């Protein structure tokens, strides 16, 4: 009897049946079907899923193309690193860590920038698959767009079915090995740091709303304020691009429209650099005498800004290195659930923060 979750049985049989059709018939992902029938990937598959896939393959009379599988698994020494923007120091630090670890294993890291276009991420992943790249690190933030997320998951499944491996830096697909950045915790650290200095009117300069990284950092700030008996008023949040110009414009709007704010969290350091310039040059506000500013990431130039930027420090180079090593770790005893390496965040207070002015 066909699995009740399966789709209509294809008319073709034998060598005409694809692995994708077997996966759909069994009601599993393409990656799971590949692990059962081709032995690809490193994670084990539960007995119930294995029986479903094998039953579907038998019903459809699926025949594996062994020569094609062997060719697909003849991978190169290339590891793909897909980022949002190569000019962003956040991704530069991650790339440095990944490249340092790759050098030890004589691997070459190929970097591709998506400029936050989900379609380009898919295109690059397909290209790396065609080049038989050994593995891919997805370093850019995931998106709240469910359709784009589903398309990427399908492409990742195909890449893994061909013997490749994928690791994420930051939360994305719960089925993928992940180096988890402390975005939520970091948002809370920043708010608590301002609160301990005496600030009670705190605003946020946020990034693109569709990015999971942004929502996690913003939720962390919001939850921390709630735990302190306060709330983040939506009117105290302004959104801009994850760029210097975007941060400058958003900060100027925020303090123009909400002049009573004494502390501002900016959700990345590049935006924070723009915010400092906008507050000083456009509004004539002294930082930190009139308003305190906290950034996020602790990229290399943060300490060199004037005033030096207080920020949430993420171990960016360590994240790149951990992702590369996770890709190379054969992990023969890895359970069905994916591996997760959590990295901590710290709050670094510098010259851009002080006690609020007396009212």
LINQUISUL-V550728 format. One record per backbone hydrogen bond with DSSP energy under -0.5 kcal/mol. CO is the residue of the C=O (numbers start at 1). NH is the residue of the N-H. Records with the same first field share a line. If there is no record, write none. Layout:
CO=NH, NH
This chain:
3=6
13=16
14=17, 63
18=22
19=23
20=24
21=25
22=26
23=27, 28
29=33
30=34
31=35
32=36
33=37
34=38, 39, 40
35=39
46=50
47=51
48=52
49=53
50=54
51=55
52=56
53=57
54=58
55=59
56=60
57=61, 62
58=61
60=14
64=66
65=69
66=70
67=71
68=72
69=73
71=74
73=75
77=108
78=134, 135
79=110
80=137
81=83, 112
82=139, 140
83=114
84=115
85=88
87=89
88=91, 92
89=93
90=94
91=95
92=96
93=97
94=98
95=99
96=100
97=101
98=102
99=103
100=104
101=105
102=105, 107
103=106
108=79, 110
109=111
110=81
112=83
114=117
116=118
117=120, 121
118=122
119=123
120=124
121=125
122=126
123=127
124=128
125=129
126=130
127=131
128=133
129=132
132=76
134=165
135=80
136=138, 167
137=82, 139
138=169
142=212
144=146
145=149
146=150
147=151
148=152
149=153
150=154
151=155
152=156
153=157
154=158
155=159
156=160
157=161
158=162
159=164
160=163
165=136
166=177
167=138
168=170, 179
171=142
172=174
173=176
177=168
178=180, 341
179=170, 181
180=343
181=183
182=186
183=187
184=188
185=189
186=190
187=191
188=192
189=193
190=194
191=195
192=196
193=197
194=199
195=198
200=202
201=262, 263
203=265
204=206, 238
205=267
206=240
208=211
210=144
211=215
212=216
213=217
214=218
215=219
216=220
217=221
218=222
219=223
220=224
221=225
222=226
223=227
224=228
225=230
226=229
231=233
233=236
234=237
236=204
238=206
241=243
243=247
244=248
245=249
246=250
247=251
248=252
249=253
250=254
251=255
252=256
253=257
254=258
258=261
262=292
263=203
264=266, 294
265=205
268=272
269=273
270=274
271=275
272=276
273=277
274=278
275=279
276=280
277=281, 282
278=282, 283
279=285
286=288, 290, 291
292=264
293=310
294=266
295=312
296=269
297=314
299=302
300=303
301=304, 305
302=305, 309
305=307
308=310, 352
310=295
311=313, 348
312=297, 314
313=346
314=316
315=319
316=320
317=321
318=322
319=323
320=324
321=325
322=326
323=327
324=328
325=329
328=330
331=334
334=44
339=178
340=342
341=180
344=315
346=313, 348
347=349
348=311, 350
350=353
352=293
